[in-house]
């Protein structure tokens, strides 16, 4: 069985429940609760390093798994077809945490075409 990474937990002041420290730090820094599905990623892979410069907010678990897959491949020496996609994750963070929020481009849905009514 695979051993789980150790994550620091703290007691939430509002609800009284135990929450993950890195998620609480990000929420406090952003000034808003994390959206459902948002993932907080540790840049260096060390789950106990909760420095704000080491944390990135990713839009979904799917995107997080995609990033992890490509980082593992790179570690093994396998080249990436699109290395520019990982630049935001690998770069040293400077500035605010909000500047490190990775967002996927959203494609606008096509306009709805309504048939003309004949009178």
PDB file as gemmi writes it, atoms N, CA and C in Angstrom:
CRYST1    1.000    1.000    1.000  90.00  90.00  90.00 P 1                      
ATOM      1  N   UNK A   1       0.842  -1.175   0.000  1.00  0.00           N  
ATOM      2  CA  UNK A   1       0.000   0.000   0.000  1.00  0.00           C  
ATOM      3  C   UNK A   1       0.889   1.242   0.000  1.00  0.00           C  
ATOM      4  N   UNK A   2       0.524   2.226  -0.795  1.00  0.00           N  
ATOM      5  CA  UNK A   2       1.316   3.445  -0.908  1.00  0.00           C  
ATOM      6  C   UNK A   2       1.109   4.337   0.321  1.00  0.00           C  
ATOM      7  N   UNK A   3       2.215   4.853   0.839  1.00  0.00           N  
ATOM      8  CA  UNK A   3       2.146   5.724   2.017  1.00  0.00           C  
ATOM      9  C   UNK A   3       1.683   7.116   1.600  1.00  0.00           C  
ATOM     10  N   UNK A   4       0.773   7.672   2.363  1.00  0.00           N  
ATOM     11  CA  UNK A   4       0.235   9.003   2.062  1.00  0.00           C  
ATOM     12  C   UNK A   4       1.207  10.080   2.513  1.00  0.00           C  
ATOM     13  N   UNK A   5       1.168  11.212   1.816  1.00  0.00           N  
ATOM     14  CA  UNK A   5       2.015  12.348   2.200  1.00  0.00           C  
ATOM     15  C   UNK A   5       1.464  12.987   3.470  1.00  0.00           C  
ATOM     16  N   UNK A   6       2.351  13.476   4.339  1.00  0.00           N  
ATOM     17  CA  UNK A   6       1.880  14.151   5.550  1.00  0.00           C  
ATOM     18  C   UNK A   6       1.474  15.602   5.239  1.00  0.00           C  
ATOM     19  N   UNK A   7       0.267  15.951   5.569  1.00  0.00           N  
ATOM     20  CA  UNK A   7      -0.212  17.325   5.395  1.00  0.00           C  
ATOM     21  C   UNK A   7      -0.553  17.888   6.768  1.00  0.00           C  
ATOM     22  N   UNK A   8      -0.153  19.132   7.016  1.00  0.00           N  
ATOM     23  CA  UNK A   8      -0.459  19.785   8.289  1.00  0.00           C  
ATOM     24  C   UNK A   8      -1.937  20.158   8.317  1.00  0.00           C  
ATOM     25  N   UNK A   9      -2.561  19.940   9.455  1.00  0.00           N  
ATOM     26  CA  UNK A   9      -3.975  20.288   9.640  1.00  0.00           C  
ATOM     27  C   UNK A   9      -4.109  21.244  10.811  1.00  0.00           C  
ATOM     28  N   UNK A  10      -5.090  22.128  10.714  1.00  0.00           N  
ATOM     29  CA  UNK A  10      -5.382  23.065  11.791  1.00  0.00           C  
ATOM     30  C   UNK A  10      -6.889  23.088  12.003  1.00  0.00           C  
ATOM     31  N   UNK A  11      -7.302  23.611  13.142  1.00  0.00           N  
ATOM     32  CA  UNK A  11      -8.724  23.717  13.442  1.00  0.00           C  
ATOM     33  C   UNK A  11      -9.265  25.018  12.859  1.00  0.00           C  
ATOM     34  N   UNK A  12     -10.319  24.920  12.072  1.00  0.00           N  
ATOM     35  CA  UNK A  12     -10.936  26.091  11.456  1.00  0.00           C  
ATOM     36  C   UNK A  12     -11.673  26.892  12.521  1.00  0.00           C  
ATOM     37  N   UNK A  13     -11.464  28.211  12.519  1.00  0.00           N  
ATOM     38  CA  UNK A  13     -12.097  29.075  13.522  1.00  0.00           C  
ATOM     39  C   UNK A  13     -13.602  29.188  13.292  1.00  0.00           C  
ATOM     40  N   UNK A  14     -14.021  29.176  12.011  1.00  0.00           N  
ATOM     41  CA  UNK A  14     -15.442  29.340  11.704  1.00  0.00           C  
ATOM     42  C   UNK A  14     -16.255  28.084  11.998  1.00  0.00           C  
ATOM     43  N   UNK A  15     -15.794  26.941  11.475  1.00  0.00           N  
ATOM     44  CA  UNK A  15     -16.594  25.720  11.595  1.00  0.00           C  
ATOM     45  C   UNK A  15     -16.170  24.816  12.748  1.00  0.00           C  
ATOM     46  N   UNK A  16     -14.944  24.976  13.233  1.00  0.00           N  
ATOM     47  CA  UNK A  16     -14.455  24.108  14.294  1.00  0.00           C  
ATOM     48  C   UNK A  16     -13.910  22.790  13.780  1.00  0.00           C  
ATOM     49  N   UNK A  17     -13.977  22.554  12.468  1.00  0.00           N  
ATOM     50  CA  UNK A  17     -13.469  21.312  11.874  1.00  0.00           C  
ATOM     51  C   UNK A  17     -11.983  21.447  11.596  1.00  0.00           C  
ATOM     52  N   UNK A  18     -11.327  20.286  11.456  1.00  0.00           N  
ATOM     53  CA  UNK A  18      -9.914  20.270  11.079  1.00  0.00           C  
ATOM     54  C   UNK A  18      -9.829  20.429   9.558  1.00  0.00           C  
ATOM     55  N   UNK A  19      -8.989  21.359   9.118  1.00  0.00           N  
ATOM     56  CA  UNK A  19      -8.811  21.612   7.682  1.00  0.00           C  
ATOM     57  C   UNK A  19      -7.323  21.568   7.353  1.00  0.00           C  
ATOM     58  N   UNK A  20      -7.019  21.360   6.085  1.00  0.00           N  
ATOM     59  CA  UNK A  20      -5.630  21.331   5.645  1.00  0.00           C  
ATOM     60  C   UNK A  20      -5.053  22.742   5.682  1.00  0.00           C  
ATOM     61  N   UNK A  21      -3.888  22.869   6.286  1.00  0.00           N  
ATOM     62  CA  UNK A  21      -3.265  24.178   6.489  1.00  0.00           C  
ATOM     63  C   UNK A  21      -3.010  24.907   5.170  1.00  0.00           C  
ATOM     64  N   UNK A  22      -2.515  24.193   4.157  1.00  0.00           N  
ATOM     65  CA  UNK A  22      -2.192  24.877   2.900  1.00  0.00           C  
ATOM     66  C   UNK A  22      -3.441  25.446   2.236  1.00  0.00           C  
ATOM     67  N   UNK A  23      -4.569  24.780   2.366  1.00  0.00           N  
ATOM     68  CA  UNK A  23      -5.815  25.308   1.799  1.00  0.00           C  
ATOM     69  C   UNK A  23      -6.279  26.548   2.574  1.00  0.00           C  
ATOM     70  N   UNK A  24      -6.155  26.515   3.904  1.00  0.00           N  
ATOM     71  CA  UNK A  24      -6.558  27.661   4.717  1.00  0.00           C  
ATOM     72  C   UNK A  24      -5.664  28.871   4.432  1.00  0.00           C  
ATOM     73  N   UNK A  25      -4.358  28.650   4.281  1.00  0.00           N  
ATOM     74  CA  UNK A  25      -3.444  29.750   3.981  1.00  0.00           C  
ATOM     75  C   UNK A  25      -3.795  30.413   2.656  1.00  0.00           C  
ATOM     76  N   UNK A  26      -4.107  29.604   1.658  1.00  0.00           N  
ATOM     77  CA  UNK A  26      -4.462  30.147   0.344  1.00  0.00           C  
ATOM     78  C   UNK A  26      -5.766  30.931   0.429  1.00  0.00           C  
ATOM     79  N   UNK A  27      -6.757  30.394   1.125  1.00  0.00           N  
ATOM     80  CA  UNK A  27      -8.031  31.103   1.269  1.00  0.00           C  
ATOM     81  C   UNK A  27      -7.837  32.456   1.947  1.00  0.00           C  
ATOM     82  N   UNK A  28      -7.026  32.492   2.991  1.00  0.00           N  
ATOM     83  CA  UNK A  28      -6.762  33.749   3.689  1.00  0.00           C  
ATOM     84  C   UNK A  28      -6.025  34.729   2.777  1.00  0.00           C  
ATOM     85  N   UNK A  29      -5.073  34.221   2.010  1.00  0.00           N  
ATOM     86  CA  UNK A  29      -4.297  35.096   1.129  1.00  0.00           C  
ATOM     87  C   UNK A  29      -5.152  35.646  -0.015  1.00  0.00           C  
ATOM     88  N   UNK A  30      -6.009  34.802  -0.587  1.00  0.00           N  
ATOM     89  CA  UNK A  30      -6.867  35.262  -1.674  1.00  0.00           C  
ATOM     90  C   UNK A  30      -8.030  36.109  -1.162  1.00  0.00           C  
ATOM     91  N   UNK A  31      -8.385  35.941   0.100  1.00  0.00           N  
ATOM     92  CA  UNK A  31      -9.500  36.696   0.664  1.00  0.00           C  
ATOM     93  C   UNK A  31     -10.845  36.128   0.254  1.00  0.00           C  
ATOM     94  N   UNK A  32     -10.862  34.867  -0.130  1.00  0.00           N  
ATOM     95  CA  UNK A  32     -12.107  34.209  -0.524  1.00  0.00           C  
ATOM     96  C   UNK A  32     -11.952  32.710  -0.292  1.00  0.00           C  
ATOM     97  N   UNK A  33     -13.070  32.006  -0.112  1.00  0.00           N  
ATOM     98  CA  UNK A  33     -12.949  30.549   0.000  1.00  0.00           C  
ATOM     99  C   UNK A  33     -12.591  29.950  -1.361  1.00  0.00           C  
ATOM    100  N   UNK A  34     -11.907  28.825  -1.341  1.00  0.00           N  
ATOM    101  CA  UNK A  34     -11.589  28.158  -2.603  1.00  0.00           C  
ATOM    102  C   UNK A  34     -12.877  27.638  -3.223  1.00  0.00           C  
ATOM    103  N   UNK A  35     -12.931  27.702  -4.530  1.00  0.00           N  
ATOM    104  CA  UNK A  35     -14.096  27.206  -5.250  1.00  0.00           C  
ATOM    105  C   UNK A  35     -14.110  25.681  -5.201  1.00  0.00           C  
ATOM    106  N   UNK A  36     -15.287  25.083  -5.303  1.00  0.00           N  
ATOM    107  CA  UNK A  36     -15.325  23.615  -5.347  1.00  0.00           C  
ATOM    108  C   UNK A  36     -14.501  23.116  -6.535  1.00  0.00           C  
ATOM    109  N   UNK A  37     -13.635  22.179  -6.274  1.00  0.00           N  
ATOM    110  CA  UNK A  37     -12.818  21.632  -7.347  1.00  0.00           C  
ATOM    111  C   UNK A  37     -11.434  22.248  -7.466  1.00  0.00           C  
ATOM    112  N   UNK A  38     -11.210  23.434  -6.887  1.00  0.00           N  
ATOM    113  CA  UNK A  38      -9.885  24.048  -6.955  1.00  0.00           C  
ATOM    114  C   UNK A  38      -8.904  23.253  -6.103  1.00  0.00           C  
ATOM    115  N   UNK A  39      -7.706  23.075  -6.631  1.00  0.00           N  
ATOM    116  CA  UNK A  39      -6.671  22.284  -5.978  1.00  0.00           C  
ATOM    117  C   UNK A  39      -5.501  23.197  -5.628  1.00  0.00           C  
ATOM    118  N   UNK A  40      -4.920  23.015  -4.451  1.00  0.00           N  
ATOM    119  CA  UNK A  40      -3.721  23.745  -4.067  1.00  0.00           C  
ATOM    120  C   UNK A  40      -2.541  22.792  -4.255  1.00  0.00           C  
ATOM    121  N   UNK A  41      -1.616  23.173  -5.124  1.00  0.00           N  
ATOM    122  CA  UNK A  41      -0.468  22.333  -5.480  1.00  0.00           C  
ATOM    123  C   UNK A  41       0.794  22.889  -4.839  1.00  0.00           C  
ATOM    124  N   UNK A  42       1.633  22.000  -4.285  1.00  0.00           N  
ATOM    125  CA  UNK A  42       2.941  22.383  -3.744  1.00  0.00           C  
ATOM    126  C   UNK A  42       3.949  22.296  -4.881  1.00  0.00           C  
ATOM    127  N   UNK A  43       4.556  23.412  -5.251  1.00  0.00           N  
ATOM    128  CA  UNK A  43       5.508  23.446  -6.373  1.00  0.00           C  
ATOM    129  C   UNK A  43       6.650  22.458  -6.208  1.00  0.00           C  
ATOM    130  N   UNK A  44       7.246  22.397  -5.020  1.00  0.00           N  
ATOM    131  CA  UNK A  44       8.427  21.554  -4.824  1.00  0.00           C  
ATOM    132  C   UNK A  44       8.080  20.115  -4.459  1.00  0.00           C  
ATOM    133  N   UNK A  45       6.796  19.803  -4.345  1.00  0.00           N  
ATOM    134  CA  UNK A  45       6.382  18.440  -4.020  1.00  0.00           C  
ATOM    135  C   UNK A  45       6.449  18.118  -2.541  1.00  0.00           C  
ATOM    136  N   UNK A  46       6.936  19.049  -1.722  1.00  0.00           N  
ATOM    137  CA  UNK A  46       7.042  18.844  -0.281  1.00  0.00           C  
ATOM    138  C   UNK A  46       5.745  19.307   0.366  1.00  0.00           C  
ATOM    139  N   UNK A  47       4.950  18.339   0.843  1.00  0.00           N  
ATOM    140  CA  UNK A  47       3.630  18.678   1.390  1.00  0.00           C  
ATOM    141  C   UNK A  47       3.697  19.415   2.718  1.00  0.00           C  
ATOM    142  N   UNK A  48       4.871  19.479   3.327  1.00  0.00           N  
ATOM    143  CA  UNK A  48       4.987  20.209   4.593  1.00  0.00           C  
ATOM    144  C   UNK A  48       5.505  21.632   4.383  1.00  0.00           C  
ATOM    145  N   UNK A  49       5.913  21.980   3.164  1.00  0.00           N  
ATOM    146  CA  UNK A  49       6.385  23.334   2.859  1.00  0.00           C  
ATOM    147  C   UNK A  49       5.180  24.174   2.437  1.00  0.00           C  
ATOM    148  N   UNK A  50       4.608  24.887   3.395  1.00  0.00           N  
ATOM    149  CA  UNK A  50       3.404  25.670   3.135  1.00  0.00           C  
ATOM    150  C   UNK A  50       3.684  27.152   2.938  1.00  0.00           C  
ATOM    151  N   UNK A  51       4.873  27.492   2.469  1.00  0.00           N  
ATOM    152  CA  UNK A  51       5.183  28.890   2.157  1.00  0.00           C  
ATOM    153  C   UNK A  51       4.327  29.310   0.964  1.00  0.00           C  
ATOM    154  N   UNK A  52       3.801  30.538   0.992  1.00  0.00           N  
ATOM    155  CA  UNK A  52       2.930  30.993  -0.093  1.00  0.00           C  
ATOM    156  C   UNK A  52       3.613  30.946  -1.457  1.00  0.00           C  
ATOM    157  N   UNK A  53       4.933  31.128  -1.479  1.00  0.00           N  
ATOM    158  CA  UNK A  53       5.654  31.076  -2.756  1.00  0.00           C  
ATOM    159  C   UNK A  53       5.667  29.664  -3.328  1.00  0.00           C  
ATOM    160  N   UNK A  54       5.406  28.670  -2.495  1.00  0.00           N  
ATOM    161  CA  UNK A  54       5.441  27.277  -2.920  1.00  0.00           C  
ATOM    162  C   UNK A  54       4.063  26.746  -3.318  1.00  0.00           C  
ATOM    163  N   UNK A  55       3.025  27.542  -3.153  1.00  0.00           N  
ATOM    164  CA  UNK A  55       1.666  27.068  -3.413  1.00  0.00           C  
ATOM    165  C   UNK A  55       1.091  27.685  -4.683  1.00  0.00           C  
ATOM    166  N   UNK A  56       0.386  26.857  -5.450  1.00  0.00           N  
ATOM    167  CA  UNK A  56      -0.301  27.315  -6.664  1.00  0.00           C  
ATOM    168  C   UNK A  56      -1.728  26.798  -6.599  1.00  0.00           C  
ATOM    169  N   UNK A  57      -2.667  27.610  -7.032  1.00  0.00           N  
ATOM    170  CA  UNK A  57      -4.063  27.183  -7.118  1.00  0.00           C  
ATOM    171  C   UNK A  57      -4.316  26.715  -8.548  1.00  0.00           C  
ATOM    172  N   UNK A  58      -4.764  25.475  -8.677  1.00  0.00           N  
ATOM    173  CA  UNK A  58      -5.095  24.911  -9.990  1.00  0.00           C  
ATOM    174  C   UNK A  58      -6.604  24.753 -10.087  1.00  0.00           C  
ATOM    175  N   UNK A  59      -7.152  24.883 -11.295  1.00  0.00           N  
ATOM    176  CA  UNK A  59      -8.605  24.912 -11.443  1.00  0.00           C  
ATOM    177  C   UNK A  59      -9.320  23.586 -11.191  1.00  0.00           C  
ATOM    178  N   UNK A  60      -8.628  22.444 -11.345  1.00  0.00           N  
ATOM    179  CA  UNK A  60      -9.316  21.166 -11.164  1.00  0.00           C  
ATOM    180  C   UNK A  60      -8.326  20.052 -10.860  1.00  0.00           C  
ATOM    181  N   UNK A  61      -8.852  18.934 -10.367  1.00  0.00           N  
ATOM    182  CA  UNK A  61      -8.027  17.759 -10.109  1.00  0.00           C  
ATOM    183  C   UNK A  61      -7.499  17.197 -11.426  1.00  0.00           C  
ATOM    184  N   UNK A  62      -8.282  17.304 -12.472  1.00  0.00           N  
ATOM    185  CA  UNK A  62      -7.863  16.814 -13.777  1.00  0.00           C  
ATOM    186  C   UNK A  62      -6.618  17.563 -14.270  1.00  0.00           C  
ATOM    187  N   UNK A  63      -6.630  18.882 -14.126  1.00  0.00           N  
ATOM    188  CA  UNK A  63      -5.483  19.695 -14.533  1.00  0.00           C  
ATOM    189  C   UNK A  63      -4.274  19.377 -13.650  1.00  0.00           C  
ATOM    190  N   UNK A  64      -4.511  19.176 -12.351  1.00  0.00           N  
ATOM    191  CA  UNK A  64      -3.440  18.838 -11.424  1.00  0.00           C  
ATOM    192  C   UNK A  64      -2.798  17.506 -11.812  1.00  0.00           C  
ATOM    193  N   UNK A  65      -3.601  16.506 -12.133  1.00  0.00           N  
ATOM    194  CA  UNK A  65      -3.073  15.206 -12.535  1.00  0.00           C  
ATOM    195  C   UNK A  65      -2.269  15.328 -13.829  1.00  0.00           C  
ATOM    196  N   UNK A  66      -2.731  16.167 -14.730  1.00  0.00           N  
ATOM    197  CA  UNK A  66      -2.035  16.393 -16.004  1.00  0.00           C  
ATOM    198  C   UNK A  66      -0.654  17.003 -15.751  1.00  0.00           C  
ATOM    199  N   UNK A  67      -0.600  17.993 -14.898  1.00  0.00           N  
ATOM    200  CA  UNK A  67       0.671  18.646 -14.554  1.00  0.00           C  
ATOM    201  C   UNK A  67       1.619  17.644 -13.889  1.00  0.00           C  
ATOM    202  N   UNK A  68       1.113  16.868 -12.920  1.00  0.00           N  
ATOM    203  CA  UNK A  68       1.933  15.883 -12.224  1.00  0.00           C  
ATOM    204  C   UNK A  68       2.497  14.850 -13.200  1.00  0.00           C  
ATOM    205  N   UNK A  69       1.691  14.409 -14.142  1.00  0.00           N  
ATOM    206  CA  UNK A  69       2.132  13.428 -15.138  1.00  0.00           C  
ATOM    207  C   UNK A  69       3.318  13.968 -15.937  1.00  0.00           C  
ATOM    208  N   UNK A  70       3.207  15.190 -16.408  1.00  0.00           N  
ATOM    209  CA  UNK A  70       4.278  15.773 -17.216  1.00  0.00           C  
ATOM    210  C   UNK A  70       5.529  16.070 -16.390  1.00  0.00           C  
ATOM    211  N   UNK A  71       5.359  16.462 -15.134  1.00  0.00           N  
ATOM    212  CA  UNK A  71       6.520  16.692 -14.271  1.00  0.00           C  
ATOM    213  C   UNK A  71       7.257  15.386 -13.981  1.00  0.00           C  
ATOM    214  N   UNK A  72       6.506  14.280 -13.771  1.00  0.00           N  
ATOM    215  CA  UNK A  72       7.138  12.976 -13.560  1.00  0.00           C  
ATOM    216  C   UNK A  72       7.901  12.528 -14.804  1.00  0.00           C  
ATOM    217  N   UNK A  73       7.300  12.735 -15.977  1.00  0.00           N  
ATOM    218  CA  UNK A  73       7.962  12.354 -17.236  1.00  0.00           C  
ATOM    219  C   UNK A  73       9.260  13.147 -17.408  1.00  0.00           C  
ATOM    220  N   UNK A  74       9.213  14.436 -17.086  1.00  0.00           N  
ATOM    221  CA  UNK A  74      10.399  15.273 -17.213  1.00  0.00           C  
ATOM    222  C   UNK A  74      11.506  14.803 -16.255  1.00  0.00           C  
ATOM    223  N   UNK A  75      11.109  14.408 -15.037  1.00  0.00           N  
ATOM    224  CA  UNK A  75      12.070  13.919 -14.053  1.00  0.00           C  
ATOM    225  C   UNK A  75      12.784  12.655 -14.558  1.00  0.00           C  
ATOM    226  N   UNK A  76      12.057  11.831 -15.316  1.00  0.00           N  
ATOM    227  CA  UNK A  76      12.626  10.593 -15.857  1.00  0.00           C  
ATOM    228  C   UNK A  76      13.424  10.831 -17.132  1.00  0.00           C  
ATOM    229  N   UNK A  77      13.497  12.085 -17.584  1.00  0.00           N  
ATOM    230  CA  UNK A  77      14.282  12.406 -18.767  1.00  0.00           C  
ATOM    231  C   UNK A  77      13.519  12.333 -20.069  1.00  0.00           C  
ATOM    232  N   UNK A  78      12.209  12.204 -20.007  1.00  0.00           N  
ATOM    233  CA  UNK A  78      11.406  12.157 -21.225  1.00  0.00           C  
ATOM    234  C   UNK A  78      11.018  13.575 -21.623  1.00  0.00           C  
ATOM    235  N   UNK A  79      11.296  13.978 -22.851  1.00  0.00           N  
ATOM    236  CA  UNK A  79      10.996  15.348 -23.260  1.00  0.00           C  
ATOM    237  C   UNK A  79       9.494  15.592 -23.393  1.00  0.00           C  
ATOM    238  N   UNK A  80       9.110  16.823 -23.200  1.00  0.00           N  
ATOM    239  CA  UNK A  80       7.717  17.227 -23.351  1.00  0.00           C  
ATOM    240  C   UNK A  80       7.535  17.886 -24.708  1.00  0.00           C  
ATOM    241  N   UNK A  81       6.406  17.620 -25.338  1.00  0.00           N  
ATOM    242  CA  UNK A  81       6.131  18.249 -26.630  1.00  0.00           C  
ATOM    243  C   UNK A  81       5.870  19.742 -26.485  1.00  0.00           C  
ATOM    244  N   UNK A  82       5.278  20.132 -25.357  1.00  0.00           N  
ATOM    245  CA  UNK A  82       4.915  21.527 -25.138  1.00  0.00           C  
ATOM    246  C   UNK A  82       5.463  21.994 -23.786  1.00  0.00           C  
ATOM    247  N   UNK A  83       6.766  22.239 -23.693  1.00  0.00           N  
ATOM    248  CA  UNK A  83       7.340  22.623 -22.394  1.00  0.00           C  
ATOM    249  C   UNK A  83       6.819  23.958 -21.881  1.00  0.00           C  
ATOM    250  N   UNK A  84       6.319  24.814 -22.765  1.00  0.00           N  
ATOM    251  CA  UNK A  84       5.818  26.117 -22.316  1.00  0.00           C  
ATOM    252  C   UNK A  84       4.575  25.989 -21.449  1.00  0.00           C  
ATOM    253  N   UNK A  85       3.862  24.862 -21.528  1.00  0.00           N  
ATOM    254  CA  UNK A  85       2.673  24.666 -20.697  1.00  0.00           C  
ATOM    255  C   UNK A  85       3.023  24.510 -19.221  1.00  0.00           C  
ATOM    256  N   UNK A  86       4.251  24.079 -18.929  1.00  0.00           N  
ATOM    257  CA  UNK A  86       4.651  23.859 -17.542  1.00  0.00           C  
ATOM    258  C   UNK A  86       5.429  25.022 -16.955  1.00  0.00           C  
ATOM    259  N   UNK A  87       5.651  26.065 -17.718  1.00  0.00           N  
ATOM    260  CA  UNK A  87       6.478  27.179 -17.234  1.00  0.00           C  
ATOM    261  C   UNK A  87       5.892  27.823 -15.987  1.00  0.00           C  
ATOM    262  N   UNK A  88       4.579  28.010 -15.934  1.00  0.00           N  
ATOM    263  CA  UNK A  88       3.955  28.645 -14.776  1.00  0.00           C  
ATOM    264  C   UNK A  88       4.079  27.822 -13.513  1.00  0.00           C  
ATOM    265  N   UNK A  89       4.186  26.501 -13.661  1.00  0.00           N  
ATOM    266  CA  UNK A  89       4.284  25.622 -12.500  1.00  0.00           C  
ATOM    267  C   UNK A  89       5.719  25.544 -12.000  1.00  0.00           C  
ATOM    268  N   UNK A  90       6.683  25.536 -12.919  1.00  0.00           N  
ATOM    269  CA  UNK A  90       8.081  25.332 -12.546  1.00  0.00           C  
ATOM    270  C   UNK A  90       8.803  26.613 -12.155  1.00  0.00           C  
ATOM    271  N   UNK A  91       8.352  27.759 -12.610  1.00  0.00           N  
ATOM    272  CA  UNK A  91       9.039  29.021 -12.328  1.00  0.00           C  
ATOM    273  C   UNK A  91       9.019  29.344 -10.848  1.00  0.00           C  
ATOM    274  N   UNK A  92      10.044  30.032 -10.417  1.00  0.00           N  
ATOM    275  CA  UNK A  92      10.065  30.524  -9.051  1.00  0.00           C  
ATOM    276  C   UNK A  92       8.979  31.589  -8.926  1.00  0.00           C  
ATOM    277  N   UNK A  93       8.199  31.513  -7.879  1.00  0.00           N  
ATOM    278  CA  UNK A  93       7.083  32.437  -7.708  1.00  0.00           C  
ATOM    279  C   UNK A  93       7.561  33.771  -7.158  1.00  0.00           C  
ATOM    280  N   UNK A  94       7.120  34.825  -7.782  1.00  0.00           N  
ATOM    281  CA  UNK A  94       7.367  36.176  -7.279  1.00  0.00           C  
ATOM    282  C   UNK A  94       6.050  36.923  -7.381  1.00  0.00           C  
ATOM    283  N   UNK A  95       5.760  37.746  -6.424  1.00  0.00           N  
ATOM    284  CA  UNK A  95       4.513  38.492  -6.466  1.00  0.00           C  
ATOM    285  C   UNK A  95       3.462  37.814  -5.607  1.00  0.00           C  
ATOM    286  N   UNK A  96       2.229  37.936  -6.023  1.00  0.00           N  
ATOM    287  CA  UNK A  96       1.126  37.443  -5.217  1.00  0.00           C  
ATOM    288  C   UNK A  96       0.746  36.028  -5.613  1.00  0.00           C  
ATOM    289  N   UNK A  97       0.061  35.361  -4.718  1.00  0.00           N  
ATOM    290  CA  UNK A  97      -0.434  34.020  -4.999  1.00  0.00           C  
ATOM    291  C   UNK A  97      -1.466  34.077  -6.118  1.00  0.00           C  
ATOM    292  N   UNK A  98      -2.258  35.146  -6.137  1.00  0.00           N  
ATOM    293  CA  UNK A  98      -3.298  35.249  -7.157  1.00  0.00           C  
ATOM    294  C   UNK A  98      -2.682  35.305  -8.554  1.00  0.00           C  
ATOM    295  N   UNK A  99      -1.465  35.830  -8.657  1.00  0.00           N  
ATOM    296  CA  UNK A  99      -0.779  35.855  -9.942  1.00  0.00           C  
ATOM    297  C   UNK A  99      -0.378  34.471 -10.397  1.00  0.00           C  
ATOM    298  N   UNK A 100      -0.369  33.492  -9.479  1.00  0.00           N  
ATOM    299  CA  UNK A 100       0.005  32.130  -9.825  1.00  0.00           C  
ATOM    300  C   UNK A 100      -1.200  31.216 -10.025  1.00  0.00           C  
ATOM    301  N   UNK A 101      -2.394  31.781 -10.069  1.00  0.00           N  
ATOM    302  CA  UNK A 101      -3.569  30.957 -10.330  1.00  0.00           C  
ATOM    303  C   UNK A 101      -3.546  30.569 -11.796  1.00  0.00           C  
ATOM    304  N   UNK A 102      -3.497  29.290 -12.051  1.00  0.00           N  
ATOM    305  CA  UNK A 102      -3.468  28.800 -13.431  1.00  0.00           C  
ATOM    306  C   UNK A 102      -4.900  28.611 -13.900  1.00  0.00           C  
ATOM    307  N   UNK A 103      -5.204  29.142 -15.022  1.00  0.00           N  
ATOM    308  CA  UNK A 103      -6.546  28.994 -15.568  1.00  0.00           C  
ATOM    309  C   UNK A 103      -6.458  28.459 -16.985  1.00  0.00           C  
ATOM    310  N   UNK A 104      -7.369  27.586 -17.288  1.00  0.00           N  
ATOM    311  CA  UNK A 104      -7.444  27.057 -18.643  1.00  0.00           C  
ATOM    312  C   UNK A 104      -8.278  28.002 -19.489  1.00  0.00           C  
ATOM    313  N   UNK A 105      -7.908  28.207 -20.762  1.00  0.00           N  
ATOM    314  CA  UNK A 105      -8.716  29.074 -21.601  1.00  0.00           C  
ATOM    315  C   UNK A 105     -10.097  28.451 -21.815  1.00  0.00           C  
ATOM    316  N   UNK A 106     -11.096  29.277 -21.697  1.00  0.00           N  
ATOM    317  CA  UNK A 106     -12.466  28.807 -21.860  1.00  0.00           C  
ATOM    318  C   UNK A 106     -12.937  29.172 -23.258  1.00  0.00           C  
ATOM    319  N   UNK A 107     -13.433  28.184 -23.956  1.00  0.00           N  
ATOM    320  CA  UNK A 107     -13.922  28.410 -25.306  1.00  0.00           C  
ATOM    321  C   UNK A 107     -15.373  28.869 -25.223  1.00  0.00           C  
ATOM    322  N   UNK A 108     -15.671  29.960 -25.906  1.00  0.00           N  
ATOM    323  CA  UNK A 108     -17.035  30.478 -25.910  1.00  0.00           C  
ATOM    324  C   UNK A 108     -17.929  29.528 -26.692  1.00  0.00           C  
ATOM    325  N   UNK A 109     -19.137  29.260 -26.186  1.00  0.00           N  
ATOM    326  CA  UNK A 109     -20.040  28.397 -26.946  1.00  0.00           C  
ATOM    327  C   UNK A 109     -20.521  29.128 -28.199  1.00  0.00           C  
ATOM    328  N   UNK A 110     -20.815  28.387 -29.263  1.00  0.00           N  
ATOM    329  CA  UNK A 110     -21.286  29.046 -30.475  1.00  0.00           C  
ATOM    330  C   UNK A 110     -22.643  29.696 -30.224  1.00  0.00           C  
ATOM    331  N   UNK A 111     -22.933  30.794 -30.936  1.00  0.00           N  
ATOM    332  CA  UNK A 111     -24.225  31.452 -30.731  1.00  0.00           C  
ATOM    333  C   UNK A 111     -25.359  30.539 -31.168  1.00  0.00           C  
ATOM    334  N   UNK A 112     -26.467  30.652 -30.455  1.00  0.00           N  
ATOM    335  CA  UNK A 112     -27.638  29.832 -30.773  1.00  0.00           C  
ATOM    336  C   UNK A 112     -28.342  30.445 -31.975  1.00  0.00           C  
ATOM    337  N   UNK A 113     -28.537  29.622 -32.976  1.00  0.00           N  
ATOM    338  CA  UNK A 113     -29.234  30.107 -34.184  1.00  0.00           C  
ATOM    339  C   UNK A 113     -30.691  29.668 -34.085  1.00  0.00           C  
ATOM    340  N   UNK A 114     -31.539  30.638 -34.154  1.00  0.00           N  
ATOM    341  CA  UNK A 114     -32.984  30.352 -34.076  1.00  0.00           C  
ATOM    342  C   UNK A 114     -33.574  30.407 -35.472  1.00  0.00           C  
ATOM    343  N   UNK A 115     -34.390  29.449 -35.803  1.00  0.00           N  
ATOM    344  CA  UNK A 115     -35.009  29.496 -37.127  1.00  0.00           C  
ATOM    345  C   UNK A 115     -35.988  30.659 -37.227  1.00  0.00           C  
ATOM    346  N   UNK A 116     -36.013  31.265 -38.375  1.00  0.00           N  
ATOM    347  CA  UNK A 116     -36.955  32.375 -38.588  1.00  0.00           C  
ATOM    348  C   UNK A 116     -38.381  31.841 -38.650  1.00  0.00           C  
ATOM    349  N   UNK A 117     -39.258  32.600 -38.075  1.00  0.00           N  
ATOM    350  CA  UNK A 117     -40.668  32.199 -38.144  1.00  0.00           C  
ATOM    351  C   UNK A 117     -41.269  32.770 -39.416  1.00  0.00           C  
ATOM    352  N   UNK A 118     -42.014  31.944 -40.106  1.00  0.00           N  
ATOM    353  CA  UNK A 118     -42.671  32.382 -41.345  1.00  0.00           C  
ATOM    354  C   UNK A 118     -44.117  32.717 -41.045  1.00  0.00           C  
ATOM    355  N   UNK A 119     -44.498  33.872 -41.520  1.00  0.00           N  
ATOM    356  CA  UNK A 119     -45.881  34.307 -41.271  1.00  0.00           C  
ATOM    357  C   UNK A 119     -46.652  34.360 -42.533  1.00  0.00           C  
TER     358      UNK A 119                                                      
END                                                                             
